[in-house]
Amino acid sequence: MGSLPEIFDSSAMAASHPLDPEDFRKQAHIMVDFIADYYQDVEKLPVRSEVKPGYLRHCLPDSAPYNPEPLENILEDVKSHIVPGITHWMSPNYFAYFPSSGSTAGFLGEMLSTGFNVVGFNWLSSPAATELESIVIDWIGKMLCLPKSFLFSGGGGGVLQGTTCEAILCTLAAARDRKLKKIGGDKIGQLVVYASDQTHCALQKAAQIAGIRPENFRAVPTTKACNFGLSPAALRRAMEEDVAAGLVPLYACATIGTTSSTAVDPLEGLGRVTRDFGVWLHVDAAYAGSACICPEFRHFLDGVELADSYSMNAHKWFFTNLDCCCLWVKNPDALVQSLSTNPEYLRNKATESKMVVDYKDWQIALSRRFRALKLWMVLRSYGVSNLRNFLRSHVRMAKQFEGLVNADPRFEIVVPRTFAMVCFRLTPPTGSRWETDNGEELNKELLEAVNSTGLAYMTHAVVGGVYMIRFATGGTLTEERHISAAWRLVQEQAEALVGTYKAKEV
Amino acid sequence: MGSLPEIFDSSAMAASHPLDPEDFRKQAHIMVDFIADYYQDVEKLPVRSEVKPGYLRHCLPDSAPYNPEPLENILEDVKSHIVPGITHWMSPNYFAYFPSSGSTAGFLGEMLSTGFNVVGFNWLSSPAATELESIVIDWIGKMLCLPKSFLFSGGGGGVLQGTTCEAILCTLAAARDRKLKKIGGDKIGQLVVYASDQTHCALQKAAQIAGIRPENFRAVPTTKACNFGLSPAALRRAMEEDVAAGLVPLYACATIGTTSSTAVDPLEGLGRVTRDFGVWLHVDAAYAGSACICPEFRHFLDGVELADSYSMNAHKWFFTNLDCCCLWVKNPDALVQSLSTNPEYLRNKATESKMVVDYKDWQIALSRRFRALKLWMVLRSYGVSNLRNFLRSHVRMAKQFEGLVNADPRFEIVVPRTFAMVCFRLTPPTGSRWETDNGEELNKELLEAVNSTGLAYMTHAVVGGVYMIRFATGGTLTEERHISAAWRLVQEQAEALVGTYKAKEV
């Protein structure tokens, strides 16, 4: 990263006034250059941080400074102490978990939102924050060809939350209260929540928080035969058994693009089951929802019209900096009835006119940032055409990697690629010690060897009992050359580990 | 605001690459100037937005653009369509609700966090994010002289969440699960939550979400005699009655600085009651907690050692841009037991070594931003000394306003000022039509008249049946001249409404 300009005078100003506009201007320009330099150089940094637990306590003092310190000192500490402790999600060599898709437009939108610093709990507290949010979420709903019933214009509506965890918790609370109204407020112990064993742990956590009894959480097993999608027949059986046992099916979560393997649950079949049982169906498309703005992926959402709610994370694969989760519901009243509060100090004419949305009643928190700005800037700066192109380029890079894996007989693709993630593993050489645990230890060591170089970062999952390496493309700085380099790295490390062999020919 | 530089070329680049570093640099510099100009000019804008419900739908297209648009077009739209729809929380003439305290350092920290864009769910995902958070929260804990049992070094610990609503929900879930473990998982319907009738609605909402039965929420009445603080004796009576009725007291929330009138609940007395009943005591110091870094305010926290958890919003009155809530707990295990999930794909050696904190288990969501950066930058840029000075200057401005109110016999202070908010009202002229409702309509009209000018923005509350105007200082751009101008405005509008009269002399 470049050296910092010397501006001791402005730092002194910062100390005496917390928001002098000219001081703000000078310091923020310095920070822009700092971050631009970081993006310029980030690919040279070890992707996964190499620090040891507790490293930072040795670098920083035990208590806050009594006197102000200049920005240049702080930025020097960022370079020496913070950057080494960062796992660089923005590195083009980052292929772990799912991408965290920052972009210039997303960053600019966040700047604007941070700059205005409005607390948009209700319409009146900043009408633009509420109205832009409703408009932008309708825009994305249309890009996804969601049924009109999920749009404001069709009686539904959407909201921007922080994360899928929150979106699930809010819809679960809404579903729970709607059901308890029917069956009696003392029956919470009978309510049952359903998902597949591949569903994100966010659901289980939300169920815990919402007071669903832990023993009433069903993780229905999936199989390789169904590509780890949730079987409608299995879901129906689970619900029938619960009903027979005197329990009450409440909420089911279907996933488009599971975390372990980007598996897709079949919405149409599941929707018929949930409808039959009067169960709230939520569709969690946190990762893969973005891809569905491309016509060639939209079919994965077929059946979404049977769902009650749908969410996707714009911060995962939609070029919007963390955090931003889009949630659509068919029946906003259910959310509002469960989450609204109306203290006197927030009473106002706009709310009483019922002509406005007060988003505080659509989410957990009262305070909320102006998240719509960043999403709006992303949509306008890139346009639907480029957003599709970007997503397709990531899918193309994943295909490129898949081709490389397929071309090397020592490796195998463990589950078919659906979006922009490749699940692969090194097959254990026949007769080798690696065979005893079906290659788990082998791939663990390979993964650790790859990540230890600092040249790339990938993570793992286990599906159907098979340990595999996940290679998720989607980083905004990633180019094809990073994909080939990552594959060469995997090959080199594999060779160092087991030597050159041809497993499939034995 | 100034005119925008013309940079059509860089906008074209934005369209073709979502994060080209040089393009990022150019565009982010433009945005810095846009925001600096906004701060320069914000005091000229109507503080409360004057738009009508639905205004923005008429300004923006029905769907997202297919082709990319240049930044200058978007910023022109921000000026023409978004800024008029914003209620300017950053205006020096903003005295509504509580302040939203943005600062240069807070903004810079948010930039850095948005730039790194790490998803810090566990230690490994970015060690610096976790470690800086633990360090900074210990720093603030020490600044507040919290008992050692709330600090990491004393077996407790802290976490940065988005809002107090989340902090309360997490601690409530922890308390609930700890209690259910003792009394049986099917007893959730017996659990009771307590607060005063002045407590923020966040608690009631959290209780709803956590599955506490609505009829088991006790808002214990307060009185003017106790300055609207929660009486320990009244709390004890409420708990005794519930126990007698076979219910189980679970959780109580005490407030330092209520939203309506900045009332303070007496922690020592309340702590003895909650201890006697085995109830989790949470202290919500969302607004006034900040002031307690000044020795002259610290006594309001006396008794906090009897609490189980304590929270304050750094985004309210601590110069940290939205959102940032600091939560400390004495027993992190209780949080972790209630909120942890351990999916295979997140398994890692650092977690298994138990030498690290995984903050995903301390909050609702899995994904989390690197919020510690902005708090760290605030603490270092200003230092404890200036932070105290800033807070004291706001208290001084509130005293200034209080003095002005007291000097005008037509007005009265409704509840004594404690921190930086003044609660006042125009007393209804004797014999006038305004007397019939104890001045409620009079002050409603006065408030609306003041706010309609666009020159200042204040909000209201009702305590002890009295409608009053809340005047909250604390805006980072507010100076003494804004206070005097706001008071002149109130006087002018009062005169226009009721003419010149001397209520108290009649």
Interface residues (C-beta under 8 A of the other chain):
Chain A: S11 A14 A15 S16 P18 L19 D20 P21 E22 D23 F24 R25 Q27 A28 H29 M31 V32 D33 F34 I35 A36 D37 Y38 Y39 Q40 R48 S49 V51 P53 G54 Y55 L56 R57 L60 S63 A64 P65 Y66 N67 P68 E69 L71 N73 I74 V78 H81 I82 V83 P84 G85 I86 T87 H88 W89 M90 Y97 S100 G102 S103 T104 A105 G106 F107 L108 E110 M111 L112 T114 G115 F116 N117 V118 V119 W123 L124 S125 S126 P127 A128 A129 E131 L132 I135 D138 W139 I140 K142 M143 G162 T163 C165 E166 L169 A173 R176 D177 G185 D186 I188 G189 H200 C201 A202 Q204 K205 Q208 I209 A210 G211 I212 R213 P214 E215 T259 S260 N313 H315 F319 N321 L322 D323 S338 L339 T341 N342 P343 E344 Y345 A350 S353 M355 V356 I364 A365 L366 S367 R368 R369 L373 M377 L379 R380 S381 Y382 G383 V384 S385 N386 F390 T459 H460 A461 V462 R470 T476 L477
Chain B: S11 A14 A15 S16 P18 L19 D20 P21 E22 D23 F24 R25 Q27 A28 H29 M31 V32 D33 F34 I35 A36 D37 Y38 Y39 Q40 R48 S49 V51 P53 G54 Y55 L56 R57 L60 D62 S63 A64 P65 Y66 N67 P68 E69 L71 N73 I74 V78 H81 I82 V83 P84 G85 I86 T87 H88 W89 M90 Y97 S100 S101 G102 S103 T104 A105 G106 F107 L108 E110 M111 L112 T114 G115 F116 N117 V118 V119 W123 L124 S125 S126 P127 A128 A129 E131 L132 I135 W139 I140 K142 M143 G162 T163 C165 E166 L169 A173 R176 D177 G185 D186 I188 G189 H200 C201 A202 Q204 K205 Q208 I209 A210 G211 I212 R213 P214 E215 T259 S260 N313 H315 F319 N321 L322 D323 S338 L339 T341 N342 P343 E344 Y345 A350 S353 M355 V356 I364 A365 L366 S367 R368 R369 L373 M377 L379 R380 S381 Y382 G383 V384 S385 N386 F390 T459 H460 A461 V462 R470 T476 L477
